[in-house]
Amino acid sequence: MNIAWCALTPGGLALAEKLRAQIGAGVVHDAKQTASPAAHMRELFAAGNAVVGICAAGILIRAVAPLLKDKKNEPPLIAVAENGGVVVPLLGGHRGGNALAQKIAAALGAAAAVTTMGEVRFGIALDAPPPGWTLANPQHYKKFAARLAAGGKVKLHGEAGWLAESALPFCADGALTLTATAQAAPGGEGELVFHPKCLAVGVGCERGVESAELAALVERALRGANLAPQSVAVVASIALKADEPAVHAVAAALGAPARFFDAGDLEALAHRLKNPSAKVFAETGCHGVAEGAALAAGGGAAELIIAKQKSARATCAVARAAGLIDADAAGRARGCLSVVGIGPGDAASRTPAAAAAIAAAEDVVGYTLYLDLLGAPAAGQRRHDSAIGDERGRVRAALELAAAGRRVALVCSGDAGIYALASLVFEEWERGMAEAAWRTVEVRVVPGVSAMQAAAARAGAPLGHDFCAVSLSDLLTPWEVIARRVQAAADGDFVVAFYNPASRKRARLLDRARDILLQQRGAETPVVVARNLGRGGETVVHTTLGELRGGEVDMFTIVVVGASGSRTVQTVDGARMWTPRGYESKK
């Protein structure tokens, strides 16, 4: 759980720092230092963080109210009085909110104002089992809870300390049943079934096996032993298969992480295999992949309950651990590189997906200015700064970190795929395909608000009809190519967003692009020049194509040139530029 400790006052900030240190997790946010504290807390909540506000409960409620739609997916929202006397879990009680509130209260010597029926009466939330457990039939919970609240007695089948140690009204002949098992069971209105994450599925396969074949083999093995897929804690294999799509597809289908072991680790378990193979040893360096991986992931006391089963090109086996399996401690994870567009700069323009990717990362990599713009959201991660011209170096550094099994966010301004680093990541990833570790990396591109979108929004609606974007930087693209593209934009009467319009060494390129456009459209064509969007010193200037001068812009500027039909209208709030789409002719 990612925790965002949000404070609005110096006293609240001190308490937030104290709680973060005592709980041992999370990032402290001085929300008062943001443009809009409410918007900042709303962004953190939307990104899936547990938000703990050292402030009045009403402030938090009003901040997140527009986002409240589905209680099953909403993260915890907790209000803590600045004097530390009261802790109130407002939302997400059964998604960890009540437990976190109780931890905070214990750290403060206060009381948590928990109001949900299960915790108040029985000290337990049956619809929110602890980590490592899954409620198999949540659809039956409401009617089960109603019978329990009406005085129903409960009997327990199976072993689950968290259930046995609760204050539930246990009775040997109770009409209600709680079942703890790794076996598949339907449950019902009078029976809740809880599955422990105690199974490790080991798989092996030929290179390029179809995902459907491996998935069918695993499903057949589990079904044949009547094992619940929800009890699968991990899908494991040999490190050689860390880049095999089928293995990851099976893990995703089971909702379990994929973990990988070196051949030496698996060979150390050869004496415990039921089907050791000299052929497999010759090919991989261990006498069994599926059985060995299942045992390795299950831990020292694991029992091989399904020996190796085969399909045409794959194998699988299943081990049961003595207790719950901690997937984070089992083998090596697949690294993930998220290429994240953080928008023009301010937190209010950052998408929830971008904020979530940064919060989930262990490492953040980027140009120093962009990392500084992140502020508190990146305070809990390892930071890797890069110089402005070292794009290839920062991409390779991010890939190396991800190849080591870490969760990495590579930060770009604007949108990661628009004149940013996403394309370079794939270029370098393809170039490094010979490096086995790089092939295992999951690469995700997280979109952001591009500079042209931000400029257009500030200016009015200049991108209301067909538009294009052209970078005027000739560092990577020859001017002849750029000029040809500008000419094509002029011929097509597109609105044009010019990125990288000028620098000290190429101040005249925008003037040359302007002259090309002036051959096709009038000098009175409206233009918007936007600089430092979302940052201190932001300016948005309305001018015309005839008055546009390259010496008045820099690399922190984007220029939006209208099409022949674009217009500027004066409003109470100043000039607004817009491009009609043709609705006036629609009957």
C-alpha positions in Angstrom: 0.0 0.0 0.0 1.4 3.4 -1.0 0.7 5.9 1.7 0.5 9.7 1.1 0.8 11.6 4.3 -0.7 15.1 3.5 -0.4 18.1 5.8 -1.6 21.7 5.5 0.1 23.3 8.5 3.6 23.3 10.1 2.2 21.3 13.0 0.5 18.8 10.7 3.7 18.5 8.7 5.6 17.6 11.9 3.0 15.0 12.8 3.1 13.5 9.3 6.8 13.1 9.5 6.5 11.5 12.9 3.9 9.0 11.7 5.8 8.2 8.5 8.8 7.3 10.6 6.8 5.2 13.0 4.7 3.4 10.5 7.8 3.0 8.3 6.2 3.6 4.9 4.9 6.4 2.7 5.8 9.8 1.4 5.0 13.1 3.2 3.3 15.8 1.1 3.2 19.5 2.2 0.0 20.1 0.3 0.0 23.8 1.3 3.0 24.3 -1.0 1.0 23.1 -4.1 -1.1 25.3 -6.3 -4.3 23.6 -5.0 -4.0 21.4 -1.8 -7.4 19.9 -2.6 -6.4 19.1 -6.2 -3.1 17.6 -5.0 -4.9 15.3 -2.5 -7.4 14.4 -5.1 -4.6 13.5 -7.5 -2.9 11.3 -4.9 -6.2 9.5 -4.2 -7.0 9.0 -7.9 -3.6 7.4 -8.3 -4.5 4.7 -5.8 -2.6 6.0 -2.8 -3.9 5.6 0.7 -4.3 9.3 1.6 -3.8 10.2 5.3 -4.7 13.9 5.8 -3.6 15.7 9.0 -6.5 18.0 8.7 -10.3 18.2 9.1 -12.3 15.3 7.8 -14.4 17.7 5.7 -11.4 18.9 3.7 -10.6 15.4 2.6 -14.2 14.6 1.8 -14.7 17.6 -0.4 -11.3 17.0 -2.1 -12.1 13.4 -3.2 -15.9 13.6 -3.5 -15.9 14.0 -7.3 -14.0 10.7 -7.6 -16.3 8.5 -5.5 -18.0 5.9 -7.7 -17.0 2.4 -6.7 -16.2 1.5 -3.1 -14.6 -1.8 -4.1 -11.8 0.0 -5.8 -11.4 3.2 -3.7 -8.2 3.4 -1.6 -8.2 4.3 2.1 -8.9 7.9 3.1 -8.1 8.7 6.7 -8.3 12.0 8.7 -6.0 12.6 11.6 -6.5 15.5 14.0 -3.5 17.8 14.1 -3.2 17.2 17.9 -3.1 13.4 17.2 -6.1 12.7 19.4 -8.5 11.4 16.8 -8.0 9.0 13.8 -11.0 8.6 11.4 -11.0 6.1 8.5 -13.4 7.7 6.1 -13.2 5.4 3.1 -11.6 2.1 2.1 -12.0 0.6 5.6 -12.1 -2.9 4.2 -9.3 -2.1 1.7 -6.7 -1.6 4.5 -8.1 1.7 5.8 -9.3 0.4 9.1 -6.0 -1.5 9.7 -3.9 1.5 8.8 -6.1 3.7 11.1 -5.5 1.4 14.0 -1.8 1.4 13.4 -1.8 5.2 13.4 -3.9 5.3 16.5 -1.6 2.9 18.3 1.4 5.0 17.3 -0.3 8.1 18.7 -1.9 6.4 21.8 -5.3 7.5 20.4 -8.4 5.7 19.3 -9.4 4.8 15.7 -13.0 5.7 15.0 -13.8 2.5 13.2 -17.5 2.2 12.5 -17.8 -0.9 10.2 -19.9 -3.6 11.7 -17.4 -6.5 11.5 -14.6 -4.6 13.2 -16.8 -3.0 15.8 -18.6 -6.2 16.9 -16.1 -8.9 16.1 -12.8 -7.2 15.4 -12.6 -8.6 11.9 -13.6 -7.7 8.3 -14.7 -10.9 6.6 -15.0 -9.2 3.2 -11.5 -7.9 3.5 -9.2 -10.8 4.5 -5.6 -10.1 5.4 -2.8 -10.2 2.8 -2.3 -13.7 1.5 -6.0 -14.7 1.7 -8.8 -14.3 -0.9 -12.6 -14.5 -0.3 -13.8 -16.8 -3.0 -17.5 -15.9 -3.0 -17.8 -12.1 -2.2 -21.2 -12.2 -3.8 -22.6 -14.0 -0.8 -21.0 -11.8 1.8 -24.0 -9.4 2.4 -26.5 -12.1 3.2 -23.9 -14.0 5.3 -23.2 -10.8 7.2 -26.9 -10.1 7.8 -27.4 -13.5 9.3 -24.3 -13.0 11.4 -25.5 -9.6 12.6 -28.9 -11.2 13.5 -27.2 -13.5 16.0 -26.0 -16.4 13.8 -23.3 -18.7 15.1 -20.3 -19.8 13.1 -18.2 -22.9 12.7 -14.7 -23.0 11.2 -13.5 -25.6 8.7 -9.7 -25.6 8.0 -6.9 -23.6 9.5 -6.8 -19.8 9.6 -5.4 -18.1 12.6 -6.8 -14.7 11.8 -10.3 -16.2 11.8 -9.8 -18.5 14.9 -8.4 -15.6 16.9 -11.3 -13.2 16.2 -14.3 -12.5 18.4 -16.7 -14.2 16.0 -19.4 -16.3 17.8 -18.0 -19.8 17.2 -20.1 -22.8 17.9 -19.5 -26.4 16.9 -23.0 -26.7 15.4 -23.3 -23.1 14.1 -25.5 -22.6 11.1 -22.9 -20.4 9.4 -19.6 -21.8 8.1 -16.2 -20.2 7.4 -14.0 -22.5 5.3 -10.3 -22.0 4.9 -8.9 -24.2 2.1 -6.8 -24.4 -1.0 -9.4 -26.7 -2.6 -12.0 -25.2 -4.9 -15.3 -24.7 -3.2 -18.4 -22.7 -4.3 -19.5 -21.5 -0.9 -23.0 -19.9 -0.5 -25.1 -17.6 1.6 -24.3 -19.6 4.7 -20.7 -20.4 3.9 -17.8 -18.0 3.1 -14.8 -19.7 1.5 -11.3 -18.3 2.0 -8.3 -19.4 -0.1 -4.8 -19.1 1.3 -2.0 -18.1 -1.1 0.0 -21.3 -0.5 0.4 -22.8 -4.0 3.4 -22.4 -6.3 3.0 -23.4 -9.9 6.2 -24.3 -11.7 6.3 -24.3 -15.5 8.7 -25.1 -18.2 8.3 -24.8 -22.0 9.9 -24.8 -25.4 10.9 -21.4 -26.8 7.9 -19.7 -28.4 5.2 -22.0 -27.0 1.7 -20.7 -27.5 0.2 -19.1 -24.3 -3.0 -21.0 -24.8 -1.1 -24.4 -24.6 0.6 -23.5 -21.3 -2.5 -22.0 -19.8 -4.5 -25.1 -20.7 -1.9 -27.4 -19.1 -1.9 -25.4 -15.9 -5.7 -25.2 -15.8 -6.0 -28.9 -16.3 -3.5 -29.7 -13.6 -5.3 -27.5 -11.0 -8.7 -28.7 -12.0 -7.6 -32.3 -11.8 -6.5 -31.9 -8.2 -9.5 -29.6 -7.4 -7.2 -26.8 -6.4 -8.4 -23.2 -6.3 -6.7 -20.9 -8.8 -7.0 -18.1 -6.1 -4.6 -20.1 -3.9 -1.8 -19.8 -6.5 0.7 -17.3 -5.0 3.3 -17.4 -7.7 4.1 -18.9 -11.2 7.8 -19.9 -11.3 10.3 -21.0 -13.9 13.9 -21.0 -14.7 15.7 -17.7 -15.4 16.1 -18.8 -19.1 12.4 -18.4 -19.5 12.1 -14.9 -18.0 11.5 -13.5 -21.5 8.9 -16.1 -22.5 5.5 -14.5 -23.2 3.5 -17.6 -22.3 4.9 -17.7 -18.8 3.9 -14.1 -18.1 0.5 -14.7 -19.8 -0.3 -17.6 -17.4 0.8 -15.6 -14.4 -1.4 -12.7 -15.5 -4.4 -15.0 -16.0 -3.9 -16.4 -12.5 -3.4 -13.0 -11.0 -0.1 -14.2 -9.5 3.4 -12.7 -10.1 5.9 -14.5 -12.2 9.2 -15.3 -10.5 12.4 -16.9 -11.9 15.3 -18.9 -10.5 18.8 -19.6 -11.7 19.6 -23.1 -12.8 21.9 -23.6 -9.8 19.1 -22.8 -7.4 16.9 -25.4 -9.1 19.6 -28.0 -9.3 20.1 -27.7 -5.6 16.6 -29.3 -5.3 17.3 -32.2 -7.6 17.1 -34.7 -4.7 13.5 -33.7 -4.1 12.3 -34.1 -7.7 9.9 -36.9 -8.7 10.8 -36.8 -12.3 14.5 -35.8 -12.7 15.7 -35.7 -16.3 19.2 -36.0 -17.7 18.0 -34.4 -20.9 16.7 -31.4 -19.1 20.0 -31.1 -17.2 21.9 -31.1 -20.5 19.8 -28.3 -21.9 19.3 -26.1 -18.8 21.8 -27.1 -16.1 19.2 -28.5 -13.8 17.4 -31.9 -13.6 13.9 -30.4 -13.6 12.4 -27.0 -14.4 8.7 -27.3 -13.5 9.1 -29.4 -10.3 12.2 -27.6 -9.2 10.7 -24.1 -9.7 7.5 -25.1 -7.8 9.6 -26.4 -4.9 11.9 -23.4 -4.9 9.0 -20.9 -4.9 7.2 -22.8 -2.2 10.1 -22.7 0.2 12.0 -25.3 2.2 9.0 -27.1 3.7 7.0 -27.2 0.4 5.5 -30.4 -0.7 5.2 -31.4 -4.4 1.5 -32.2 -4.7 1.3 -32.3 -8.5 4.3 -34.0 -10.2 5.4 -32.9 -13.6 2.6 -33.0 -16.2 3.3 -32.5 -19.9 1.7 -31.1 -23.0 3.3 -31.2 -26.5 5.7 -28.3 -25.7 5.3 -27.4 -22.0 5.4 -28.9 -18.5 3.9 -27.8 -15.1 4.0 -28.9 -11.5 2.5 -27.6 -8.3 3.9 -27.4 -4.8 2.1 -26.5 -1.6 4.0 -24.4 1.0 3.8 -25.0 4.8 2.2 -21.6 5.1 1.5 -18.5 3.0 4.0 -17.8 0.2 5.7 -14.4 0.2 6.0 -13.9 -3.6 8.4 -11.0 -3.1 10.9 -13.3 -1.4 10.6 -16.0 -4.1 13.0 -15.9 -6.9 13.6 -12.8 -9.1 10.8 -10.6 -10.3 10.5 -9.3 -13.9 11.5 -5.7 -14.0 9.2 -3.0 -15.2 10.1 0.2 -17.0 7.3 2.8 -17.1 8.0 5.7 -19.5 5.9 8.4 -17.8 4.8 11.7 -19.3 4.3 14.1 -16.4 2.6 16.9 -18.3 3.7 20.5 -18.6 4.9 20.6 -15.0 2.2 21.3 -12.4 0.7 18.5 -10.4 -2.8 19.5 -11.4 -2.0 18.7 -15.1 -0.5 15.3 -14.2 -2.7 12.3 -15.1 -3.7 9.9 -12.3 -2.0 7.1 -14.3 1.2 9.0 -14.3 1.0 9.7 -10.6 0.3 6.0 -9.9 3.3 4.9 -12.0 5.6 7.2 -10.2 4.2 6.1 -6.8 4.7 2.4 -7.7 8.3 2.8 -8.8 11.3 2.0 -6.8 13.5 4.2 -8.9 12.8 7.4 -10.9 15.2 8.4 -13.7 15.1 11.7 -15.6 16.5 15.0 -16.5 17.1 16.9 -13.2 14.6 19.7 -13.9 11.8 17.1 -14.6 12.6 15.2 -11.4 12.5 18.5 -9.4 9.1 19.2 -10.9 7.8 16.0 -9.4 8.5 17.3 -5.9 7.1 15.1 -3.1 5.6 12.3 -5.3 9.2 11.2 -6.1 10.6 11.7 -2.5 10.2 8.0 -1.6 12.1 6.6 -4.5 15.7 6.3 -5.5 16.5 9.2 -7.8 18.8 9.0 -10.8 19.5 12.4 -12.3 20.6 12.9 -15.8 21.9 15.9 -17.8 19.8 17.6 -20.4 21.6 16.2 -23.4 22.1 12.6 -22.2 18.8 11.1 -23.4 20.4 7.9 -24.5 22.3 7.5 -21.3 19.2 7.9 -19.1 17.3 5.5 -21.2 20.0 2.8 -20.9 20.3 3.5 -17.2 16.6 2.9 -16.8 16.7 -0.3 -18.8 19.6 -1.6 -16.7 17.7 -0.9 -13.5 14.6 -2.6 -14.8 16.6 -5.6 -16.1 17.8 -6.1 -12.5 14.2 -6.7 -11.6 13.3 -3.2 -10.3 10.2 -1.1 -10.9 11.5 2.0 -12.7 9.8 5.2 -13.8 11.6 7.1 -16.6 10.2 10.6 -16.5 9.5 12.9 -19.5 7.8 16.2 -19.7 4.5 16.4 -21.6 3.5 13.1 -23.2 6.1 10.3 -23.2 5.4 9.4 -26.8 5.4 12.9 -28.3 8.9 14.2 -28.9 10.0 12.4 -25.7 11.8 9.2 -24.7 9.3 6.5 -25.4 10.5 5.9 -28.9 14.2 6.0 -27.8 13.4 3.4 -25.2 12.1 1.0 -27.9 15.1 1.9 -30.1 17.5 1.0 -27.4 15.5 -2.0 -26.3 15.7 -3.4 -29.8 19.4 -2.5 -30.1 20.0 -4.4 -26.8 18.0 -7.5 -27.7 21.2 -9.6 -27.6 21.4 -8.8 -23.9 19.2 -11.5 -22.3 18.3 -9.4 -19.3 16.9 -6.6 -21.3 14.5 -9.0 -23.1 12.8 -9.7 -19.8 11.8 -6.1 -19.1 8.2 -5.1 -19.3 8.0 -1.7 -20.9 4.9 0.5 -20.4 4.2 3.9 -21.8 2.1 6.1 -19.5 0.6 9.1 -21.4 0.6 12.6 -20.2 -0.7 16.0 -21.2 1.4 17.2 -24.1 2.7 20.8 -24.4 0.4 21.4 -27.4 -2.6 20.3 -25.4 -1.7 22.5 -22.5 -1.0 25.4 -24.8 -4.3 24.9 -26.6 -6.3 24.7 -23.4 -4.7 28.0 -22.1 -5.3 29.7 -25.5 -8.9 28.5 -26.2 -9.4 25.7 -28.7 -7.0 26.1 -31.6 -6.8 22.4 -32.2 -10.5 22.1 -32.8 -9.9 20.9 -36.3 -7.1 19.0 -38.2 -3.7 19.8 -36.8 -0.1 18.5 -36.8 3.1 18.9 -34.8 6.5 19.6 -36.1 9.8 19.8 -34.2 12.1 22.6 -35.4 15.1 21.0 -33.8 17.7 20.2 -36.5 19.9 18.3 -34.1 18.5 15.0 -35.1 16.5 15.9 -38.3 18.1 17.8 -41.2 16.5 21.2 -41.9 15.6 20.2 -45.4 13.4 17.4 -44.0 11.8 19.8 -41.5 11.2 22.4 -44.2 9.5 19.8 -46.4 7.2 18.9 -43.5 6.3 22.5 -42.8 5.5 23.0 -46.5 3.2 20.0 -46.4 1.5 21.4 -43.3 1.0 24.7 -45.2 -0.3 22.9 -48.3 -2.8 20.9 -46.2 -3.9 24.0 -44.2 -3.2 22.3 -40.9 -3.0 24.1 -37.6 0.7 23.6 -36.7 2.2 23.1 -33.2 5.9 23.9 -33.3 8.0 22.1 -30.7 11.6 23.1 -29.9 11.1 26.4 -31.9 14.5 28.0 -31.1 17.7 27.8 -29.1 20.8 30.0 -28.9 22.4 28.2 -31.9 19.3 28.1 -34.1 17.2 31.2 -33.3 16.3 31.7 -37.0 14.6 28.4 -37.7 11.2 29.6 -36.5 11.5 32.6 -38.8 12.2 30.3 -41.7 9.2 28.1 -40.8 7.0 31.2 -40.5 8.0 32.4 -44.0 7.0 29.0 -45.5 3.6 29.3 -43.9 3.2 32.9 -45.0 3.3 31.7 -48.6 0.0 29.9 -48.0 -1.9 31.8 -45.3 -2.3 35.4 -44.3 -0.2 37.5 -42.0 -3.2 38.0 -39.8 -3.4 34.3 -39.0 -3.7 33.9 -35.2 -0.7 32.5 -33.3 -0.3 31.5 -29.7 3.2 31.6 -28.0 3.1 29.7 -24.7 6.1 29.5 -22.4 6.8 27.7 -19.1 3.5 26.0 -19.1 2.5 24.7 -15.7 5.6 26.3 -14.1 6.6 29.6 -12.5 6.6 32.5 -15.0 4.1 30.9 -17.3 3.1 33.2 -20.2 0.6 32.8 -23.0 0.8 35.5 -25.7 -1.6 35.9 -28.6 0.0 37.3 -31.8 -0.2 36.9 -35.5 1.8 35.0 -38.1 3.1 38.2 -39.5 4.3 39.5 -36.1 5.9 36.2 -35.0 9.6 36.5 -34.4 12.0 33.6 -33.6 14.1 35.8 -31.3 11.2 36.0 -28.9 11.0 32.2 -28.1 13.2 29.6 -26.5 13.3 25.8 -25.8 10.7 26.2 -23.1 8.2 27.6 -25.6 5.6 26.0 -27.9 4.1 27.9 -30.8 0.7 27.1 -32.2 0.0 28.6 -35.6 -3.6 28.7 -36.7 -5.0 27.4 -40.0 -6.7 29.7 -42.5 -10.0 29.4 -40.7 -8.6 29.9 -37.2 -9.9 32.9 -35.3 -9.3 35.0 -32.2 -12.2 36.3 -30.1 -11.9 38.8 -27.2 -13.6 37.7 -24.0 -13.9 39.2 -20.6 -10.9 37.1 -19.6 -8.8 38.1 -22.6 -8.1 36.7 -26.1 -9.2 33.2 -27.1 -8.1 31.4 -30.2 -10.2 28.7 -31.8 -10.4 26.7 -35.0 -14.0 26.0 -36.3 -14.7 22.4 -37.3 -17.6 23.2 -39.6 -20.6 22.9 -37.3 -22.0 26.2 -38.7 -22.7 24.4 -42.0 -24.3 21.4 -40.4 -28.1 21.4 -40.7 
